[in-house]
């Protein structure tokens, strides 16, 4: 295997791993969002409940996190496509492959 092919395969693998990690992070943020829903449903007027201001701030921060992760994922997916296009131009890849924003988990 040529050094160039090895380099691009490693680059592509790392880029795909980044997409998968960003997807995992989004799953985590969505789980946090569901946990916030659970906390906010406990309207028993007991001390320790989130104030309206705190709950709105928390929602806004989670919205910002989701937006940021979606933006980062778009950049990462575009990078994978760029690497794969370079590999095709150099004759290092046979057919075009696509990156899925939803990885298959082997858990």
Backbone torsions as a table, in degrees:
resi	resn	phi	psi	omega
1	UNK	NA	134.4	-178.4
2	UNK	-72.4	156.2	177.4
3	UNK	-61.5	-37.1	-179.9
4	UNK	-64.9	-45.5	179.1
5	UNK	-61.8	-45.8	179.3
6	UNK	-59.6	-44.3	179.2
7	UNK	-58.2	-50.1	-177.2
8	UNK	-68.8	-34.1	177.1
9	UNK	-66.9	-39.3	175.9
10	UNK	-65.7	-42.8	179.2
11	UNK	-61.1	-45.8	179.0
12	UNK	-63.2	-42.9	179.6
13	UNK	-61.8	-42.4	178.3
14	UNK	-66.7	-39.3	179.5
15	UNK	-65.2	-41.8	178.0
16	UNK	-66.0	-37.9	177.8
17	UNK	-62.3	-38.4	177.3
18	UNK	-61.5	-44.3	178.0
19	UNK	-59.3	-44.4	179.8
20	UNK	-64.3	-40.4	179.2
21	UNK	-65.9	-39.4	177.3
22	UNK	-64.5	-38.5	177.3
23	UNK	-64.5	-40.8	176.4
24	UNK	-62.3	-40.2	178.8
25	UNK	-63.2	-40.2	178.2
26	UNK	-63.8	-41.5	176.3
27	UNK	-58.1	-40.7	178.7
28	UNK	-63.8	-43.3	179.5
29	UNK	-65.2	-39.0	178.1
30	UNK	-66.0	-35.1	175.9
31	UNK	-66.0	-39.1	177.0
32	UNK	-64.3	-40.6	178.5
33	UNK	-59.5	-42.5	177.8
34	UNK	-65.5	-37.1	178.4
35	UNK	-65.7	-38.2	177.0
36	UNK	-63.4	-42.4	176.5
37	UNK	-55.9	-43.9	-180.0
38	UNK	-62.7	-42.1	180.0
39	UNK	-65.2	-42.3	-176.4
40	UNK	-73.1	-19.5	177.7
41	UNK	-74.3	-16.9	-177.7
42	UNK	-81.6	70.3	-177.9
43	UNK	-95.2	75.2	-179.4
44	UNK	-106.6	5.8	-179.9
45	UNK	58.9	31.4	177.8
46	UNK	-94.8	153.4	175.2
47	UNK	-60.3	145.6	179.3
48	UNK	101.3	-10.3	176.3
49	UNK	-73.1	153.9	178.1
50	UNK	-69.1	136.9	175.1
51	UNK	-72.2	164.4	178.2
52	UNK	-58.8	-42.3	179.7
53	UNK	-63.6	-46.7	-179.9
54	UNK	-62.9	-42.3	-178.9
55	UNK	-67.0	-38.4	176.9
56	UNK	-66.8	-39.9	176.9
57	UNK	-62.7	-43.8	179.4
58	UNK	-61.3	-44.3	177.8
59	UNK	-60.2	-45.1	-179.0
60	UNK	-64.5	-41.0	178.4
61	UNK	-64.3	-40.2	177.3
62	UNK	-67.4	-37.7	175.4
63	UNK	-61.0	-42.2	178.8
64	UNK	-64.3	-40.9	179.1
65	UNK	-63.2	-43.7	178.5
66	UNK	-62.8	-43.9	178.3
67	UNK	-60.7	-45.5	-179.2
68	UNK	-63.4	-42.8	178.9
69	UNK	-65.6	-40.0	177.4
70	UNK	-63.5	-40.1	178.2
71	UNK	-64.9	-44.6	179.1
72	UNK	-63.6	-39.0	179.4
73	UNK	-65.2	-39.9	177.2
74	UNK	-60.5	-42.4	179.0
75	UNK	-63.9	-45.2	-178.2
76	UNK	-64.8	-40.9	178.6
77	UNK	-65.3	-40.6	177.6
78	UNK	-63.4	-37.3	178.5
79	UNK	-64.1	-44.0	177.5
80	UNK	-59.1	-44.7	179.2
81	UNK	-61.5	-40.4	178.5
82	UNK	-63.6	-43.3	179.3
83	UNK	-64.0	-44.1	179.9
84	UNK	-65.4	-37.0	176.7
85	UNK	-64.5	-41.3	177.9
86	UNK	-63.1	-40.2	178.8
87	UNK	-63.3	-40.8	178.2
88	UNK	-65.1	-42.8	179.5
89	UNK	-60.6	-35.5	-179.1
90	UNK	-86.3	-1.3	-179.4
91	UNK	74.3	25.2	-177.6
92	UNK	-97.6	-9.3	-179.5
93	UNK	-132.0	137.8	-179.3
94	UNK	-73.4	-75.1	-176.1
95	UNK	-108.0	159.8	179.7
96	UNK	-71.6	131.8	174.9
97	UNK	-112.3	154.1	179.5
98	UNK	-117.2	154.3	178.7
99	UNK	-100.0	128.9	176.6
100	UNK	-94.9	136.7	177.3
101	UNK	-74.8	-10.7	178.8
102	UNK	-118.3	99.7	-178.0
103	UNK	-72.0	156.9	175.3
104	UNK	-86.8	120.6	-179.9
105	UNK	-88.7	138.1	179.1
106	UNK	-99.9	18.7	-178.3
107	UNK	-74.6	NA	NA
